[in-house]
């Protein structure tokens, strides 16, 4: 399949906006809708129009509209009812020729400030995101990882108010429906997991959201580590962490 980052880079070089915040995400274009990949304030669904897919059971081709994909936070119908059934063969995105950049995430604005960019364009945001990801995240070609292992949890206002009363600096992002998205990495880091290692299974030392394989860890060891993290975050904060990755 088409490399996702290469495609995003091509859109930026063409002057089109909408996907620049999703730079350097590993994987293919066809896999992007399955996960509804997202980063730094946007998701691929924001620009999505439709996709073509092949039913592995019948061999029939089918077009899926945005509504039919049932996109959610790191979710789609292809992770649930149609899991392992459809092969996505093409994806159509609608991009802006006069884009308005999204710099809603502080990491992005801080990086732009560090680069002395005061009026960012699409290419500036793209370069900022690449710099952030290269600095904070492990290269899967060097150390085994599956990217963000957990979803950022979304909690109701009651839970948020309870937490912020105890942890005033807890990172949070208000949602349109009155809920709050919390930073899973912060919750994990507060429990002391960043940089933890048990055998070859561990937590990345610069991004607590990423579990890593230092060489010879097997799947059950990574899964067991993830469950220990989930239990401790629940015990301390009363918040459930949901795995973002698929487990077979």
C-alpha positions in Angstrom: 0.0 0.0 0.0 0.9 3.7 -0.2 3.0 4.9 2.6 1.0 7.3 4.8 3.7 9.7 5.6 4.9 9.9 2.0 1.3 10.7 1.0 1.0 13.5 3.6 4.4 14.9 2.5 3.1 15.0 -1.1 0.0 16.9 -0.1 2.0 19.4 1.9 4.4 19.9 -1.0 1.4 20.5 -3.2 0.2 23.2 -0.9 -2.9 21.3 0.2 -4.0 21.4 3.9 -5.8 19.1 6.2 -3.4 16.2 6.9 -0.2 17.9 8.0 -0.8 17.3 11.7 -0.8 13.5 10.9 2.8 13.5 9.6 5.2 10.6 10.4 2.5 8.2 11.5 3.7 4.8 10.5 1.6 2.6 8.2 -0.2 2.7 4.9 -3.0 4.9 3.6 -5.4 2.0 3.4 -4.9 1.3 7.1 -5.6 4.9 8.2 -9.4 4.7 8.1 -9.4 1.4 10.0 -7.8 3.0 13.0 -9.2 6.5 12.2 -5.7 7.7 12.9 -5.3 11.0 14.6 -2.7 13.3 16.2 -2.2 16.8 17.4 -5.8 17.9 17.2 -7.1 16.2 14.1 -8.1 12.9 12.7 -8.1 11.5 9.1 -11.9 11.5 9.2 -11.9 15.3 9.1 -10.8 15.2 5.4 -12.2 11.8 4.5 -14.7 11.4 1.6 -15.0 7.7 0.8 -13.1 4.5 0.3 -13.2 1.4 -1.9 -12.8 -2.0 -0.3 -12.8 -5.7 -1.3 -14.9 -8.2 0.6 -12.6 -11.2 1.3 -15.5 -13.5 1.7 -17.4 -12.7 -1.5 -14.8 -10.9 -3.7 -17.2 -8.1 -4.2 -16.0 -4.4 -4.3 -17.8 -1.9 -2.2 -17.8 1.9 -1.7 -18.0 3.1 1.9 -19.1 6.7 2.6 -17.9 8.5 5.7 -21.1 7.7 7.6 -20.9 4.0 6.7 -17.3 3.9 8.1 -18.7 4.8 11.5 -15.6 6.7 12.6 -15.0 7.3 16.2 -12.0 8.0 18.4 -9.5 5.5 17.0 -12.4 3.5 15.8 -14.3 2.5 12.7 -16.5 -0.3 11.5 -13.4 -2.0 10.2 -12.2 -2.6 13.7 -15.5 -4.0 14.8 -18.2 -5.7 12.7 -16.0 -5.8 9.5 -12.7 -6.7 11.2 -10.6 -9.0 9.0 -13.2 -8.9 6.3 -12.5 -6.0 4.1 -9.3 -5.1 2.2 -9.2 -1.3 1.6 -7.9 -0.6 -1.9 -8.3 3.2 -2.2 -9.2 6.2 -0.1 -10.4 9.6 -1.2 -9.7 12.8 0.8 -10.8 16.3 0.3 -8.1 18.8 1.1 -8.1 22.6 1.3 -6.2 24.7 -1.3 -6.4 27.7 1.1 -5.9 25.9 4.4 -6.4 27.2 7.9 -3.7 25.4 10.0 -4.6 23.6 13.2 -2.2 24.6 16.0 -4.6 23.8 18.9 -2.1 21.5 20.6 0.5 23.1 22.9 3.3 20.8 21.7 2.8 22.2 18.2 2.6 25.8 19.2 5.7 25.4 21.4 7.6 23.8 18.6 6.6 26.6 16.2 7.7 29.1 18.7 11.1 27.3 19.1 11.5 27.5 15.4 10.6 31.3 15.4 7.5 30.7 13.3 4.9 33.4 14.0 2.5 32.9 11.1 2.6 29.1 10.4 1.6 27.6 7.1 0.9 24.0 6.2 4.6 23.2 5.7 5.5 24.8 9.0 3.0 22.6 10.9 4.2 19.5 9.0 7.8 20.2 10.0 6.9 20.9 13.6 5.0 17.7 13.9 7.8 15.7 12.3 10.3 17.3 14.8 8.1 16.5 17.8 7.5 12.9 16.8 11.2 12.3 16.0 12.2 13.7 19.4 9.5 12.0 21.5 8.7 8.7 19.8 10.8 5.6 19.1 11.5 4.6 15.5 9.8 1.2 15.0 12.6 0.3 12.6 15.0 0.6 15.6 13.0 -0.6 18.6 9.8 -2.6 18.4 6.6 -0.8 19.2 3.1 -0.3 18.1 2.9 3.4 18.6 0.3 4.7 21.1 -0.8 1.6 23.0 -3.7 3.2 24.9 -6.4 5.6 23.9 -6.6 9.0 25.7 -9.6 8.4 28.1 -12.7 10.5 27.8 -14.4 11.2 31.2 -17.6 13.0 32.2 -17.6 16.4 34.0 -18.1 14.8 37.4 -15.0 12.6 37.1 -13.0 15.5 35.6 -13.9 17.9 38.5 -13.0 15.2 41.0 -9.6 14.7 39.4 -8.7 18.4 38.8 -9.5 19.1 42.5 -6.7 16.7 43.5 -4.4 17.2 40.4 -4.8 20.8 39.3 -2.2 20.4 36.5 -3.8 17.4 34.9 -3.8 17.9 31.1 -7.3 17.9 29.7 -9.1 18.8 26.5 -12.8 19.9 26.7 -15.0 18.1 24.2 -18.1 19.5 22.4 -20.4 17.2 24.4 -19.3 18.4 27.8 -16.8 15.6 28.4 -13.1 15.9 28.9 -10.3 14.0 27.1 -7.4 13.2 29.4 -3.8 12.5 28.5 -3.2 8.8 29.0 0.6 9.4 28.9 0.4 11.8 31.9 -1.7 9.3 33.9 0.8 6.5 33.2 3.8 8.8 33.9 2.3 9.8 37.2 2.2 6.2 38.2 5.9 5.9 37.6 5.9 3.7 34.5 7.9 5.9 32.1 11.2 4.1 31.3 10.1 0.9 33.2 11.5 -2.4 31.9 10.8 -6.0 32.8 13.0 -8.3 30.7 12.6 -7.0 27.2 9.1 -5.6 27.7 9.0 -2.0 28.7 7.6 1.5 28.6 9.4 4.1 26.4 11.6 6.5 28.4 10.4 9.6 26.6 6.7 8.8 25.9 4.8 6.7 28.5 2.0 6.0 26.0 4.3 3.7 24.0 5.2 0.2 25.1 8.3 -1.2 23.6 10.0 -4.5 22.8 13.7 -4.2 23.6 14.5 -7.4 21.7 12.9 -10.7 22.6 9.7 -10.0 24.5 6.7 -12.1 23.4 3.2 -10.8 23.0 1.9 -12.2 26.3 4.6 -10.2 28.1 3.6 -7.0 26.4 0.0 -7.7 27.2 0.7 -8.5 30.8 2.6 -5.2 31.2 -0.3 -3.3 29.6 -2.7 -4.9 32.1 -0.5 -3.9 35.1 -0.5 -0.3 33.8 -4.3 -0.3 33.4 -4.9 -1.6 36.9 -2.6 0.9 38.5 -4.1 3.9 36.6 -7.6 2.6 37.6 -6.5 2.3 41.3 -5.0 5.7 41.5 -7.2 7.8 39.3 -10.4 5.8 38.9 -10.0 6.0 35.1 -10.1 3.1 32.7 -7.5 3.0 30.0 -8.6 1.3 26.8 -6.1 -0.3 24.5 -5.8 1.4 21.1 -4.1 -1.6 19.4 -5.8 -4.8 18.4 -5.2 -7.9 20.4 -5.7 -11.4 18.9 
